[in-house]
Amino acid sequence: MNILITTPTFPPFNSGLGNAVRLQALMLGQCGVKVTIATHGERRETLLHPEGYSIERFAVTGANFLATPLKGDVCGYTQYLKQSRFDLILMNAWQNWAADIVLNNLRDIAGKKVMFSHGLATNILTSTNWFRSLARYVLWRPYAWRLKGILRTLDGFFVLAPDGCDSRFDDLRLAKRLKVPFHVIPNALPDYTLNSMPSNLPWEKRRGLIAIGAYHWTKGHDFVLRAYAKSQAKNRETLTFYGQSATVELRALERLANSLGIESKWVKFKEDLSSHELVPAYQNARLFLSGSHTECQPLTVLDSMALGTPFVARATGCLPLMAGGITVRSEQEMALEIDRLRDEVAFTKLANAGVAEAEHTHHPDQVKHRLWNSLKNVLRACGS
């Protein structure tokens, strides 16, 4: 079988989506599939990766979105797709150029087309940056209105979980209403996490709290800071943030910490650590905290589960369905959970549940089996 996988980002650029797609490529390669990745590059180039898949890079950006329209070598990518002869095209995520250009030309591209949703973001409204959020919502309406027709046209539809608590799963809810078949394929544990399991550091040796995510307002680090300031951990346990690079938001977080009376020695802001380098941070932490406004099934939470570190996270996406942690709706709730999980029994119960689910549901062997069988089912249903 010859499959094209599309993704707007891919390693060495460090993103959750790109890292998840890399695991898809590796798993399908183990099943004997010839895999090609279509992704972004500064220039058009073809590469053969040492891990066994090919990479086609295109200098394209944007999406079918009024605020950030498709730009760059759109014609080159479109021509590549129309001239290709893949058995199946696996599009990763809505609302990005790599998938949207395929969706714009479905009838002219050979092979079966499958959307692997990583959550829909057309219907997100947040109380933070309300006017910007509302403007974004309005500008995504044309995209949202097309979804019904697209779902009926696709040959397959994959999702990360069978349900979710917010608008990130609106595409799945629409598919259910339309009676469009779907397959549940969860994210797989990254190899660097898998190689570090099990994490046996006992409760009494775990110290501090961690939060991981880009220094951007959507990650809700301000939510975490305010929750920490309301908890008994304030100025008693270190809270460490790990982000990709320094931004204006980072400076705002530093000012917020100071205004909340958090002493500088108890809050740390770190940058540019690779996913591999973050493993010890998980293993040594008492809790992983997330205040993100919107997530679907984040790899950071999977890492936390697999490494035996309970999470306390704002409820979004499918997080309420995931074992190994607690989801909350407010800063006060997060503060209470930070305090409650100072108890060894409560900590151990969540840690064990997270490890068990990581091994049972998100182990690459399990995910590979589900992904491979689902792709075969799509081809079988389409008469290929």
C-alpha positions in Angstrom: 0.0 0.0 0.0 1.2 3.5 -0.9 0.0 6.2 1.5 0.4 10.0 1.5 0.1 11.6 5.0 -0.4 15.4 5.1 0.6 17.6 8.0 1.4 21.4 8.2 4.3 20.7 10.5 6.8 17.9 10.9 10.0 17.3 12.8 12.6 18.7 13.3 10.0 21.4 14.1 8.6 20.5 17.5 4.8 20.4 17.5 2.3 18.0 18.9 0.7 17.4 15.5 4.0 16.9 13.7 5.2 14.5 16.4 2.0 12.5 16.3 2.2 12.2 12.5 5.8 11.0 12.7 4.5 8.1 14.9 1.8 7.3 12.3 4.5 7.1 9.7 6.7 4.8 11.8 3.7 2.5 12.7 2.5 2.2 9.1 6.0 1.6 7.9 6.2 -1.4 10.3 3.0 -2.7 8.6 4.8 -2.7 5.2 3.2 0.5 4.0 5.2 2.9 1.7 4.7 6.2 3.4 5.2 9.7 2.0 4.8 12.9 4.2 3.6 16.1 2.6 4.5 19.0 4.9 5.9 22.6 5.0 9.4 23.6 4.0 11.2 26.8 3.1 11.6 25.5 -0.4 10.3 22.6 -2.5 12.4 19.5 -1.9 12.1 15.7 -1.7 13.9 13.9 1.1 14.3 10.2 2.1 14.3 10.1 5.9 16.5 7.5 7.7 13.4 6.2 9.5 12.1 4.8 6.2 9.6 7.3 4.9 9.8 10.0 2.2 9.2 13.7 2.9 7.8 16.1 0.3 8.2 19.7 1.5 6.2 22.6 0.0 6.6 26.3 0.7 2.9 26.9 1.5 1.2 28.5 4.5 -2.3 29.4 5.5 -5.7 27.7 5.2 -9.2 28.1 3.8 -9.5 31.0 6.2 -10.2 34.6 5.5 -7.7 35.9 8.0 -4.7 33.7 6.9 -5.5 32.6 3.3 -3.5 30.0 1.4 -0.1 31.5 0.3 3.0 30.3 -1.4 3.5 27.4 -3.8 -0.2 26.4 -3.8 -0.1 25.5 -7.5 2.9 23.3 -7.0 1.3 21.4 -4.2 -2.0 21.1 -6.1 -0.2 19.8 -9.2 1.7 17.3 -7.1 -1.5 16.0 -5.6 -3.3 15.7 -9.0 -0.3 13.8 -10.5 0.1 11.5 -7.6 -1.2 7.9 -7.5 -1.5 7.1 -3.9 -3.8 4.4 -2.7 -4.9 6.6 0.2 -4.3 10.1 1.4 -4.5 10.5 5.2 -5.0 14.2 6.0 -4.1 15.2 9.5 -6.2 17.9 11.1 -8.7 20.4 9.7 -7.9 24.0 9.0 -4.4 23.8 7.5 -3.1 24.2 4.0 -1.8 20.6 3.7 -5.3 19.2 4.2 -7.4 22.1 2.8 -5.8 22.0 -0.6 -6.7 18.3 -0.8 -10.3 19.1 0.3 -10.4 21.8 -2.4 -9.6 19.2 -5.1 -11.1 16.0 -3.9 -12.5 14.9 -7.3 -9.3 15.5 -9.2 -7.0 13.6 -6.8 -6.6 9.8 -7.1 -6.9 7.5 -4.1 -9.2 7.3 -1.1 -9.3 10.4 1.2 -9.4 10.1 5.0 -9.5 12.9 7.5 -7.7 12.2 10.8 -9.2 14.9 13.0 -7.2 16.3 15.8 -10.1 18.4 16.9 -12.1 21.2 15.2 -11.2 24.8 16.1 -13.8 26.7 14.1 -16.3 27.1 16.9 -14.0 28.0 19.8 -15.1 31.0 21.9 -13.1 32.1 25.0 -13.7 34.7 27.7 -10.0 35.6 27.4 -9.4 37.9 24.4 -13.2 37.8 23.8 -13.3 40.2 20.8 -10.5 38.5 19.1 -12.1 35.1 19.8 -15.4 36.3 18.4 -13.8 37.7 15.2 -12.0 34.5 14.7 -15.3 32.6 15.2 -17.0 34.7 12.6 -14.2 34.4 10.0 -14.3 30.6 10.3 -18.0 30.4 9.5 -17.5 29.6 5.7 -15.2 26.7 6.7 -17.7 25.4 9.3 -20.6 25.5 6.8 -18.7 23.3 4.4 -18.1 20.4 6.9 -21.4 18.6 6.3 -20.7 18.2 2.6 -17.0 17.3 3.2 -17.9 14.6 5.8 -20.3 13.0 3.4 -17.7 13.0 0.6 -14.8 11.6 2.5 -13.9 7.9 2.3 -13.0 7.8 6.0 -13.1 9.8 9.1 -10.8 9.2 12.1 -11.0 10.8 15.5 -8.8 10.6 18.7 -11.6 9.8 21.1 -15.3 8.7 21.1 -16.4 12.0 22.7 -15.3 15.3 24.1 -16.5 18.0 26.5 -16.4 21.0 24.2 -16.5 22.3 20.6 -13.3 20.6 19.7 -15.4 17.5 19.0 -18.1 19.3 17.0 -17.0 17.5 13.9 -17.6 14.2 15.5 -21.0 15.3 16.8 -21.9 16.3 13.2 -20.7 13.0 11.8 -22.9 11.2 14.3 -25.9 13.2 13.3 -25.2 12.5 9.7 -24.6 8.8 10.4 -21.1 9.1 8.9 -19.0 6.1 10.1 -15.9 7.0 12.1 -12.9 5.2 13.6 -11.4 6.0 17.0 -7.6 6.1 16.8 -5.9 7.5 19.9 -2.6 9.2 19.9 0.4 6.9 20.5 3.0 7.3 23.2 6.2 8.9 21.7 9.2 6.6 21.7 11.2 8.8 24.1 8.3 8.4 26.7 7.9 4.7 26.0 11.6 4.1 26.5 11.4 5.8 29.9 8.5 3.7 31.3 7.9 2.7 33.9 8.8 5.7 36.0 9.4 4.4 39.5 10.3 7.5 41.4 8.2 7.2 44.6 5.8 9.9 45.8 7.9 11.1 48.6 10.8 11.9 46.3 8.7 13.9 43.8 9.0 17.6 44.1 7.4 20.6 42.5 4.8 21.3 39.8 5.3 21.7 36.1 3.4 23.2 33.2 4.4 22.6 29.6 3.3 24.5 26.5 4.3 27.5 24.3 4.3 30.9 25.9 1.0 31.9 24.2 -2.2 33.0 25.8 -4.1 30.0 24.5 -2.1 27.7 26.7 -3.6 29.3 29.8 -0.4 29.6 31.8 -2.0 32.6 33.6 -4.7 30.3 34.8 -2.1 27.9 36.3 -0.3 30.8 38.0 -3.4 32.1 39.6 -4.4 28.6 40.7 -1.0 28.1 42.2 -1.2 31.4 44.0 -4.5 30.2 45.6 -3.1 26.9 46.7 -1.0 25.8 49.8 1.9 25.2 47.4 2.4 28.9 46.8 6.0 29.8 47.8 6.4 26.3 49.2 6.8 24.2 46.1 8.5 25.2 42.9 6.3 25.8 39.8 8.3 25.4 36.6 7.0 26.4 33.1 8.5 24.9 30.0 7.9 26.8 26.8 9.4 26.7 23.3 10.8 30.3 23.2 10.5 33.6 25.0 7.6 35.7 23.9 5.7 38.8 25.0 3.4 36.4 26.9 6.3 35.2 28.9 7.1 38.7 30.1 3.4 39.1 31.0 3.5 35.9 33.0 6.6 37.1 34.9 4.7 40.3 35.8 1.6 38.4 36.8 3.6 36.1 39.1 5.1 39.1 40.8 1.7 40.8 41.3 0.3 37.6 42.8 3.0 37.6 45.5 4.9 34.6 44.1 8.5 34.9 45.0 10.9 34.5 42.1 12.7 31.6 43.6 9.5 29.5 43.5 8.5 30.1 39.9 10.8 29.3 37.0 10.3 29.9 33.2 12.4 27.7 31.0 12.8 27.6 27.2 13.7 25.5 24.2 13.9 22.1 25.9 13.3 19.1 23.5 10.7 16.5 24.2 13.4 14.1 25.2 14.8 16.6 27.7 11.4 17.0 29.3 11.1 13.4 30.4 13.1 13.9 33.7 10.9 17.0 34.4 7.8 14.7 34.3 9.5 12.0 36.3 10.5 14.3 39.1 7.4 16.4 39.4 4.5 15.9 41.8 1.9 17.2 39.4 1.5 18.3 35.8 -0.7 21.4 35.5 -2.5 22.6 32.3 -4.7 25.7 32.0 -5.0 25.5 28.2 -8.1 27.0 26.7 -8.3 24.4 24.0 -6.8 21.0 23.5 -8.0 17.7 22.0 -5.8 14.9 23.2 -2.5 16.5 24.0 0.8 14.5 23.9 1.9 16.4 27.0 -0.9 14.7 29.0 -0.1 11.3 27.6 3.5 11.8 28.7 2.3 12.7 32.1 0.1 9.6 32.4 2.8 7.3 31.1 5.4 8.6 33.5 3.2 8.3 36.5 2.7 12.0 37.1 -1.0 12.9 37.8 -2.3 15.9 35.8 -4.7 18.6 36.9 -6.0 20.3 33.8 -8.7 22.7 32.7 -11.5 20.6 31.1 -11.2 20.7 27.3 -11.3 18.2 24.5 -11.4 14.6 25.7 -9.3 15.3 28.8 -12.3 14.5 31.2 -12.3 11.0 29.7 -8.6 10.4 30.3 -7.4 8.5 33.3 -4.5 9.6 35.5 -5.7 13.1 36.4 -8.4 15.5 37.3 -10.1 18.1 35.1 -11.3 21.4 36.6 -13.4 24.4 35.5 -11.9 27.1 37.7 -8.7 28.3 39.2 -10.1 27.6 42.7 -10.8 24.0 41.7 -7.3 23.6 40.4 -5.9 25.0 43.7 -8.0 22.6 45.7 -6.7 19.6 43.6 -3.1 20.8 44.0 -3.6 20.6 47.7 -5.6 17.4 47.8 -3.0 15.5 45.8 -0.4 16.2 48.4 -1.8 13.0 49.9 0.1 9.9 48.9 -2.9 7.7 48.5 -4.7 10.1 46.2 -1.5 10.6 44.2 -0.8 6.9 43.8 -4.3 6.0 42.7 -4.2 8.6 39.9 -0.6 7.8 38.9 -1.4 4.0 38.6 -4.6 4.7 36.6 -2.7 6.9 34.2 0.1 4.4 33.6 -2.4 1.6 33.1 -4.4 3.6 30.5 -1.2 4.7 28.7 -0.1 1.1 28.4 -3.4 -0.3 27.4 -4.8 2.4 25.1 -1.8 4.5 23.9 1.0 1.9 23.5 2.2 2.1 19.9 1.5 -1.6 19.4 -2.1 -1.1 20.3 -2.5 2.1 18.2 -0.7 0.6 15.2 -3.2 -2.3 15.2 -6.2 0.0 15.3 -4.8 2.4 12.7 -3.8 -0.3 10.2 -7.1 -2.2 10.6 -9.1 1.0 10.1 -7.2 1.9 6.9 -7.8 -1.5 5.6 -11.5 -1.3 6.4 -11.7 2.0 4.5 -10.2 0.5 1.4 -12.3 -2.6 1.8 -15.5 -0.5 2.1 -14.6 1.5 -0.9 -14.1 -1.7 -3.0 -10.3 -1.4 -3.3 
